[in-house]
Amino acid sequence: QDAYDKIKDLDNASDEVFTVLHDLLGKEFPTEDTTASYTRTFATASSTEQFIDQLYPVDIQYSLHIECKVTQDGWRPAFLRDMLRQRQWLSHNKKLDFYITSTNCPQPYSIYWKVRNVGSEAMRRGMIRGEIKKTDQTHQIERTSFYGEHFVECYLVKNGICVAFDRIDVPIAWH
């Protein structure tokens, strides 16, 4: 109740919002300067993300399934969806081979991939990504480099319309 009473009349425009939150949440809460810098970085980084419905009309008519084979020298290969079912996060320095396993979409079609890095480490490194790229390749190779809950999406575009889509989450552990 004490905490609520301290913040109930505050908003982002209040001069003391950061002071009050810092007092309530401790020294780990970011300062106003840090938050302003983070906000500028996020605004710049997030502006690189593209969305398929901004590029093409979307009318999902076909199924698409992607998978990811996870490999690293000295380790047995695994499939990312199996790891996700077991609630395992990926470690660093893994090779990720994303690929189309099946679709019922008749050819011809174009293949687009989107790799989106999420989190403060991605922002700090300037590696948010999120662009949708036409590759016409059934595989997309990536590496695990840094912590975050990332994702990869694949789209099939036929006659100028996105007709199939799949997504797979890529959670990468801190260490």
C-alpha positions in Angstrom: 0.0 0.0 0.0 2.9 2.4 0.8 4.4 1.7 -2.6 1.1 2.3 -4.3 0.6 5.5 -2.5 4.0 6.8 -3.6 3.4 6.1 -7.3 -0.4 6.4 -7.9 -0.1 10.1 -8.9 3.1 9.8 -11.0 3.3 9.6 -14.8 6.2 9.7 -17.2 6.1 13.5 -17.2 6.5 13.7 -13.4 9.9 15.2 -12.4 10.3 12.7 -9.5 9.1 9.5 -11.3 12.7 8.1 -11.5 13.6 9.1 -8.0 10.5 7.5 -6.5 11.0 4.3 -8.6 14.7 4.1 -7.7 13.8 4.5 -4.0 11.2 1.7 -4.3 13.0 -0.7 -6.5 16.5 -0.2 -5.4 19.8 0.7 -7.1 19.2 -1.8 -9.9 16.4 0.3 -11.3 17.8 2.4 -14.2 18.4 6.1 -13.8 16.6 8.6 -16.0 19.8 9.1 -18.1 20.1 5.3 -18.7 16.5 5.0 -19.6 16.6 7.9 -22.1 19.6 6.3 -23.7 17.9 2.9 -23.8 14.7 4.5 -25.3 16.7 6.2 -28.1 18.6 2.9 -28.8 15.4 0.9 -28.9 13.6 3.4 -31.2 16.5 3.2 -33.6 16.9 -0.5 -33.4 13.2 -1.4 -33.6 12.8 0.7 -36.7 14.8 -2.0 -38.7 12.0 -4.6 -38.1 9.8 -5.3 -41.0 6.4 -7.0 -41.0 5.1 -9.2 -43.8 1.8 -7.5 -44.0 3.5 -4.2 -44.7 5.3 -5.8 -47.7 2.6 -8.1 -49.2 -1.1 -8.8 -48.7 -1.4 -11.9 -46.4 -3.8 -14.7 -47.3 -2.6 -17.9 -45.6 -3.8 -20.7 -47.8 -1.1 -23.3 -47.3 0.8 -24.9 -44.5 4.5 -24.4 -43.9 6.6 -26.1 -41.3 10.2 -25.1 -40.5 12.6 -26.8 -38.2 16.1 -26.0 -36.9 19.0 -28.4 -36.6 21.3 -27.4 -33.8 25.0 -28.4 -34.0 28.3 -27.7 -32.4 31.7 -29.5 -32.7 31.9 -32.2 -30.1 28.2 -32.3 -29.4 25.4 -34.5 -30.7 23.0 -32.7 -33.1 19.6 -31.8 -31.8 16.4 -30.3 -33.1 15.3 -27.0 -31.7 11.6 -27.8 -31.4 12.5 -30.9 -29.3 14.7 -28.7 -27.1 11.9 -26.2 -26.7 9.5 -29.0 -25.7 12.0 -29.9 -23.0 12.2 -26.2 -22.0 15.9 -26.0 -22.8 17.6 -22.8 -23.8 20.4 -22.8 -26.4 24.0 -22.0 -25.3 26.4 -19.8 -27.3 28.5 -20.9 -30.2 25.9 -23.3 -31.7 25.2 -23.5 -35.5 21.6 -23.2 -36.3 20.3 -24.6 -39.6 16.7 -23.4 -40.1 15.0 -25.2 -43.0 11.7 -25.9 -44.5 10.5 -29.4 -43.7 7.2 -29.4 -45.5 4.7 -27.3 -47.3 1.6 -28.0 -49.4 2.1 -24.8 -51.4 2.5 -25.6 -55.1 5.6 -24.1 -56.8 6.6 -21.6 -58.0 6.8 -19.4 -54.9 9.4 -17.1 -53.3 11.0 -17.8 -49.9 11.5 -15.1 -47.4 13.3 -15.3 -44.0 13.2 -13.0 -41.0 15.7 -13.3 -38.1 14.8 -11.1 -35.1 17.1 -10.7 -32.2 15.3 -9.5 -29.0 16.6 -8.0 -25.7 19.0 -5.5 -24.2 22.1 -7.4 -25.5 20.8 -7.3 -29.1 20.2 -3.5 -28.7 23.5 -2.9 -27.0 25.3 -4.6 -30.0 23.1 -3.0 -32.6 22.0 -6.4 -33.8 18.2 -6.3 -33.5 17.8 -7.2 -37.2 14.2 -8.1 -38.2 14.4 -7.4 -41.9 12.5 -9.7 -44.2 14.8 -11.0 -46.9 14.0 -12.8 -50.1 16.5 -15.6 -50.4 14.6 -18.3 -52.3 16.6 -20.8 -50.2 15.1 -23.6 -48.2 17.8 -23.2 -45.5 18.8 -20.2 -43.4 22.1 -20.6 -41.4 22.6 -18.6 -38.2 24.8 -18.9 -35.0 23.9 -18.4 -31.4 25.9 -15.4 -30.2 24.2 -13.7 -27.3 21.5 -14.0 -24.8 17.8 -13.3 -25.6 14.5 -14.7 -26.7 15.0 -14.4 -30.5 12.9 -15.8 -33.3 13.0 -16.8 -36.9 10.1 -16.7 -39.4 9.7 -18.0 -42.9 7.2 -16.9 -45.5 6.1 -18.2 -48.9 5.0 -15.5 -51.3 3.1 -16.6 -54.4 1.8 -14.2 -57.1 2.6 -11.3 -54.8 0.7 -12.7 -51.8 2.0 -14.2 -48.6 0.3 -17.6 -48.7 2.2 -19.6 -46.0 4.1 -18.8 -42.8 5.8 -20.4 -39.8 7.8 -19.2 -36.8 10.2 -20.8 -34.4 11.4 -19.2 -31.1 15.2 -19.2 -30.5 15.8 -18.8 -26.7 19.6 -18.3 -26.1 20.8 -18.7 -22.5 23.0 -16.2 -20.6 26.1 -18.4 -20.6 
